[in-house]
Amino acid sequence: TDYSAQSASTVIRKELPAGSVDETAYYTDADGDWIHSPATLERGLRTFFEKTGVQPYVYILKNGTTNSTSALTEAAEELYDQLFSDEAHFLLVFCDDGNGSYNCGYAAGSLATQVMDSEAVGILSEQIERAYNDYSLSEEEIFSQAFSETADLIMSAADDQQASETTRNVVIGVVAVVAVGGAVYLIAKNRKAKQEAERKHTEEILNTPLEKFGDSDIEDLADKYEDDADK
């Protein structure tokens, strides 16, 4: 399935700097019957963390607790302060109604919002909906896949820019090498041409009868050979 076709990121986002997060656990299953394989769930959440610098946390309420998104958002805001001591977490509070539907609330630290802006949250919402309706996925895989796919999508513009800049730098580097190489070639060529001119001039002098030189010319020529011999 081409998940990227469902969502497109228009924002260039930068991964949060290392050290922004005081790493915590990754989930709470208050319902008690959603997460049976923590490793499966955490695989996608850790991928999201690695790509964005934002640590995600999934908090699953008991099925049927509420279907109010505003109540879930308020719960997320309260739980954020209880669970985290930094500003780089993203908290998803999830509640299934037990009848094939669900609702979510979100809370993000001030640093996390640099990555998880409104567009990014919208993309995550789309990915959760897609995964929730994919009955081939386990409960753990719903969240794992939704977060990992979201990371790819929301960071894709930054990856494309970096790839473009890398290509540009390589091209500039090649041009610079060619330019330097050309300069070296020109210098070497000029030096060779000068040496060739001096060689021809010496041959002309050697092939010229002495009677054609004046006394001063002969003295200068003698001095030149003495200097060459000293070298």
Protein Blocks (a to p, Z undefined) as FASTA:
>chain_A
ZZklmpccfbdcddddehkaccddfbdcfkopmbmclmlmmmmmmmmmmmnopacddddd
dehkbacfklmmmmmmmmmmmmpccfkbccdddddehlopacddddddfklmmmmgmklm
mmmmmmmmmmmmmmkbcfklmmmmmmmmmmmmmmmmmmmmmmmmmmmmmmmmmmmmmmmm
mmmmmmmmmmmmmmmmmmmmmmmmmmpcfklpcfklmmmmmmmmmmmmmZZ
